[in-house]
Amino acid sequence: PEVAVGAAPASPESVKPRESDGFSLHLVTEEAHLRVIREFFKVHDRHHLGIGRDVLDKDAAYSDLVVDCVWRIEMPEKKQVYDAKKKIVDREVQRAQACGSRAPPTPTRLDAP
């Protein structure tokens, strides 16, 4: 699911997409999840705030970002497509491995040291 950060409406019911919209919104209330999002938006260098093409008011100075609320966006049809494509890749990898193909491991920055 995607996550949207923004100002909270009066109530979660005030932001109810129709079923035909293809997605649903869910207010995130779990403190553990909110803590992760707040950490993600923590400002480590305030000099990076207020610059860029998306800044409308160049004179407005601020030094922090505050997460007011978080919404989880669920798109079941896109999730089904993702899961189906993942199954295809898994099957192709298994087929290649069964034929003796061995790809070397690809280390990333996310791997534990």
Sequence and secondary structure as in RCSB ss.txt:
>XXXX:A:sequence
PEVAVGAAPASPESVKPRESDGFSLHLVTEEAHLRVIREFFKVHDRHHLGIGRDVLDKDAAYSDLVVDCVWRIEM
PEKKQVYDAKKKIVDREVQRAQACGSRAPPTPTRLDAP
>XXXX:A:secstr
 EEEEE   S GGGS   GGGS EEEE   HHHHHHHHHHT  S GGGTT STT S TT         EEEEEE 
HHHHHHHHHHHHHHHHHHHHHHHTT        TTS  
